[in-house]
């Protein structure tokens, strides 16, 4: 189906009269409601000029719904206190108790190191010791110095100036050096065992 000039004129006329997209689609035949809506928007007809459609009735109904005032929440009754015997008069009235405010999560500003996070896949201490030794002799490259032959393992916080990449020669077919490959790529069976 193509939008001929005659079909476009029928669409414009019916849309201006406030007809729905479904009714227009049935009248034209061979088009869906969505096709009519798409053509209306492409033609820039999305605002109705005529009256008497569903859009006009919705506009009239909206102010009535907005006019309803919202009910104020009812205050909770104060807890009842037991009356003290006449011989024991309180020295002073207790201060009003404040409702408990839930604790907010601590927001860590940019550039600050994150607190240690628990890991589902913890690395063995031997592998970490090996990585720490390797990192002492790393080339400490910045992003612009990396090549396909240098280890791309990031070290430090990217928001600080102490951030760098390992830079040692990569293991064949991997983006990291031998030490960082041992941390990044672990056999599936050892990962399953750690989760248990």
C-alpha positions, 0 to 999 in steps of 0.5 A, spaced: 500 500 500 502 506 498 500 513 500 497 516 494 495 524 494 487 522 494 489 517 500 493 522 504 487 527 503 482 523 506 486 522 512 487 529 513 480 530 512 478 525 517 483 526 522 481 534 522 474 531 523 477 528 530 476 521 527 480 515 531 486 512 527 482 505 527 476 508 524 481 512 518 485 505 517 478 501 516 476 507 511 482 507 507 483 499 507 489 496 507 493 500 512 493 499 520 492 503 525 499 504 527 500 506 519 495 511 520 498 514 526 505 514 523 503 518 517 499 523 521 506 524 525 510 525 519 505 530 516 505 534 522 498 533 523 498 530 531 494 536 534 487 536 532 484 542 529 477 539 529 473 538 535 468 532 538 473 526 538 476 522 543 481 527 545 477 533 546 473 529 551 479 527 555 481 534 555 475 536 558 475 530 563 482 531 566 480 538 570 475 534 574 480 529 576 485 534 578 480 538 582 479 532 587 483 534 593 488 529 596 486 526 603 492 528 608 495 522 611 492 521 618 497 522 624 499 516 628 496 516 635 501 517 640 503 511 645 499 510 651 503 511 657 501 508 664 499 513 669 504 514 675 502 513 682 500 520 686 506 519 690 511 518 685 511 525 681 515 525 675 521 531 676 521 533 668 517 531 662 520 526 657 523 529 651 518 527 645 521 521 641 523 522 634 522 517 629 528 513 627 530 515 620 533 509 616 541 510 615 543 512 608 548 509 604 555 512 605 556 516 598 564 515 596 566 522 592 570 521 586 577 519 586 576 516 593 578 508 593 572 504 594 572 499 600 573 492 599 568 488 596 566 481 597 567 477 591 564 471 589 570 468 585 576 470 590 583 469 587 588 464 591 593 467 595 598 464 591 596 467 585 595 474 588 602 474 591 605 472 584 601 478 581 603 483 587 611 481 585 609 482 577 606 489 578 613 491 582 616 490 575 611 492 571 612 498 566 607 502 568 604 505 562 598 510 560 592 508 556 596 512 550 602 507 550 598 500 550 599 496 544 597 489 542 603 486 545 603 490 552 599 487 558 592 491 559 591 490 566 589 496 570 592 498 576 589 503 581 583 508 581 582 511 574 580 517 578 587 519 581 594 520 577 596 513 580 593 509 575 596 505 570 597 499 566 601 493 567 605 493 560 609 487 561 609 482 554 602 479 553 601 471 553 599 469 546 592 470 544 590 474 551 590 481 553 594 480 559 601 478 561 602 471 564 601 473 572 594 477 570 592 471 565 592 467 572 587 471 575 583 473 570 582 467 566 580 461 571 578 454 569 570 453 570 571 447 575 575 451 580 570 457 580 564 452 581 568 449 587 569 456 590 562 457 590 560 451 594 
